[in-house]
């Protein structure tokens, strides 16, 4: 069962991700909050923070393992392929800050 503190930390992380990280499609920026991807990404990344295992390779594995459906589900693309490099860097900054706050 998720404790209240954990749930709050995940919500805070999800809010930060949703407001700052976007996917780039034909130079359109779709923020993860608008794409409804921020919460599930935060839930998958939070164990890396709580466990002290925050490494860029592990974060990239999570991003690669998170499929995003396109065209009404006709095609799936890993989230990692839709994030610009600067968003991946910013995501790491957000995660590092969140981990500092947890510690």
C-alpha positions as CSV (number, residue, x, y, z in Angstrom):
1,X,0.0,0.0,0.0
2,X,1.2,3.5,-0.8
3,X,1.7,5.7,2.2
4,X,0.3,9.3,2.2
5,X,3.8,10.8,2.1
6,X,4.7,8.6,-0.9
7,X,1.5,9.5,-2.7
8,X,2.1,13.2,-2.1
9,X,5.7,12.9,-3.3
10,X,4.5,11.1,-6.5
11,X,1.9,13.8,-7.0
12,X,4.5,16.6,-6.6
13,X,6.9,14.8,-9.0
14,X,4.0,14.3,-11.5
15,X,3.1,18.0,-11.3
16,X,6.7,19.0,-12.0
17,X,7.0,16.6,-14.9
18,X,3.7,17.6,-16.3
19,X,4.5,21.3,-16.3
20,X,8.0,21.2,-17.6
21,X,8.5,18.1,-19.8
22,X,6.9,17.9,-23.3
23,X,7.0,15.7,-26.3
24,X,7.8,17.3,-29.6
25,X,5.7,16.4,-32.6
26,X,6.3,18.3,-35.8
27,X,7.6,21.2,-33.6
28,X,4.5,21.2,-31.5
29,X,5.1,20.9,-27.8
30,X,2.6,18.7,-26.0
31,X,3.3,18.8,-22.3
32,X,3.1,15.5,-20.5
33,X,0.3,16.9,-18.3
34,X,-1.8,17.5,-21.4
35,X,-1.0,14.1,-22.8
36,X,-1.9,12.5,-19.5
37,X,1.5,10.8,-19.2
38,X,2.9,12.7,-16.2
39,X,1.3,10.6,-13.5
40,X,2.3,7.2,-14.9
41,X,5.8,8.4,-15.6
42,X,6.2,9.7,-12.0
43,X,4.9,6.4,-10.7
44,X,7.5,4.5,-12.6
45,X,10.4,6.9,-11.8
46,X,9.6,7.4,-8.1
47,X,11.1,4.0,-7.0
48,X,14.4,5.1,-8.5
49,X,14.4,8.2,-6.3
50,X,13.2,6.4,-3.1
51,X,15.7,3.6,-3.6
52,X,18.6,5.9,-4.2
53,X,19.1,4.4,-7.7
54,X,18.9,7.5,-9.8
55,X,21.0,6.9,-12.8
56,X,20.5,8.3,-16.3
57,X,20.6,4.9,-17.8
58,X,17.8,3.6,-15.6
59,X,15.7,6.7,-16.4
60,X,16.3,6.1,-20.1
61,X,15.2,2.5,-19.6
62,X,11.9,3.7,-18.1
63,X,11.4,6.2,-20.9
64,X,12.1,3.4,-23.5
65,X,9.7,1.1,-21.8
66,X,6.8,3.6,-21.8
67,X,4.9,3.3,-25.0
68,X,2.9,6.2,-26.3
69,X,0.0,5.4,-28.6
70,X,-0.3,7.4,-31.8
71,X,-3.0,7.5,-34.5
72,X,-5.7,6.1,-32.2
73,X,-3.5,3.3,-31.1
74,X,-2.4,2.1,-34.6
75,X,1.2,2.7,-33.7
76,X,3.2,2.9,-30.4
77,X,6.4,4.8,-30.0
78,X,8.6,4.8,-26.8
79,X,8.4,8.0,-24.8
80,X,12.1,8.4,-25.1
81,X,11.8,8.8,-28.9
82,X,9.4,11.7,-28.5
83,X,11.3,13.8,-25.9
84,X,13.8,16.3,-27.1
85,X,17.2,16.0,-25.6
86,X,16.8,19.2,-23.6
87,X,13.6,17.7,-22.0
88,X,15.6,14.6,-21.0
89,X,18.2,16.8,-19.4
90,X,15.5,18.8,-17.6
91,X,13.8,15.6,-16.5
92,X,17.1,14.5,-14.9
93,X,17.4,17.9,-13.2
94,X,13.8,17.5,-11.8
95,X,14.5,14.0,-10.6
96,X,17.8,15.0,-8.9
97,X,16.1,17.9,-7.1
98,X,13.3,15.7,-6.0
99,X,15.8,13.1,-4.7
100,X,17.5,15.9,-2.7
101,X,14.2,16.9,-1.1
102,X,13.5,13.3,-0.2
103,X,16.9,12.7,1.4
